[in-house]
């Protein structure tokens, strides 16, 4: 597993343009090696669960530490990513929800709706998500309870 931050991104066709913009932003900010664009390669129609799985798998395999997923609303792709054991994907609409997803929930994936947030808001909230650290403390027990639900 790499110790340097690697961010994996994926989307469906509705999120393709926003994903492309965020890939370019993150490559400029973090460097090419820190960004894994897991597709799709075009805006042709695809199914969001396929790309949610790719990003979630990259995180559980250790190829990436954090992820960004985008579909039309962010709802479907977040539901799909959360089906992978150990993954906490949070649908966020602003900087505050992005920060709290990391600080309180130790989310590894931020999910966005391309039809809900514009490019600047998406860029700001992805930057906030990446900059925030998990606070641990009282939140660690809650995250452990989330993991326990996977075995229920």
N, C-alpha and C positions, 0 to 999 in steps of 0.2 A: 504494500500500500504506500502510495506517495504521501510525503509530508507537506509538499507545497499545495496550495489551494488549486483545485481543478473544479471548474463549474461545467456541468453537462446541461445542454439545452435541447428541447424538443418541442414540437407543436403538431397541430393538424393543419389542414389547408387554410382554415380561417385565421390561424395564428401565425402563418408563415411569414408575412411581411414584418410583423412586430418581432418575431424571433430573429429574423435576419438583422434588423436594426440593433437588437440587443447583443447579438453575436459580435457585430462590428464594434459596438460600444465596449464590450468586455475585452475584446482582443486589443483594443487601444489601451484600455485601463490596466489589464492584467498580463497581456502578452498572448501570442498565439498558442503557446503550449498549455496555457491554463484554461483554454476553452475547448470543450468537446461539443461540436454541433452534430447531434445524433439524428437530424432530419426533421422533416422531409427535405429533399433537395429542391423542390419546386412547390408551387401553390396548387398542384393537381390534387384532386380529392383523395384524402386518406382517412383512416380511422384513428381517432385520438388514443384509444387504449394501446395501440401498438407502440406509440412514441412515449406514452406514460411508462410503459413497461421497460423500454430501452433506458430511459433516464433513471428510473428506480433501480434497475439492475446494475447500472454503472456505479451507483452509490453503494449498493450492498456488496458489490465486488471490489470496491476500493479504487476504482478507476477515476472516480470523482468524489468530492466531499459534499458538494452542494449542487442543487439543480434548479432549473427554471423550466416550467412547462406552460404552454399557451394554447388555448383553443378559443372558440368564439366567446364564451362566457367565463371560462376557467372552471366551471362546475364539473363537467364530465371528466376532464383530464385529471382533476384533483381526486375525484372518486376513484378513478382507475388506478392512479399511483398509490393511493392508500390501501389498495388490495394486496400490495406486496408486504410481507412480514417485515417489521422493523422500520418501515418508511412512515414518515410524518410529512405529508404534503399539505400546505396551507394555502387556501384561496385568499388572496390579499387584493385590496383595492386602493391602498394608500400607504404612505410611509409608516404611520403608526401601527397598522396591522402587520406590516412586514417586519418591523422591529420586534413587536411582541411575539410573533410566530417563532422567531429565533430565541429571544430572551426567556420566554416563559414556556414554550412548547418544544424547544430544541428541534424545530422543523428543519429538515434537510432540503426540502423542495418548496419553492414559492410558485404558486400557480396564478396565472393572469388570464383575464378575458380581453381579447383583442377588440371586441365590440363594446367593452365596458370602460377601459382605460386608454388614454392616448399614449403616444410614444414618450413624451416627457415624464408623465406620471409613472409609467412603467420603468423608465430608466432610473428615476429617483427611488422608487420602491425597491428595485433590484439592488441598487447600490446600498440602500439602508439594510436590506436583508443580509447582504454579504458582509457588511461592516459589524453587524451585531453578533455578540457572543451569548451562548446559553448561560443564564445566571446560576443554574443549579439550585442549591438550597432547597427551599420548600417546593420548588418546581420539579426537582428531581424525583421526588416520590410520586408526583402526579404523572410524570412521563413513564415511570415504572408501571403505574396502574394501567396506562394506555397499552403498554406491551403485554401486560397480563390479560387484557381483553382479547388479544390475538389467539391465546390458547384456550379461550372459553368455548 
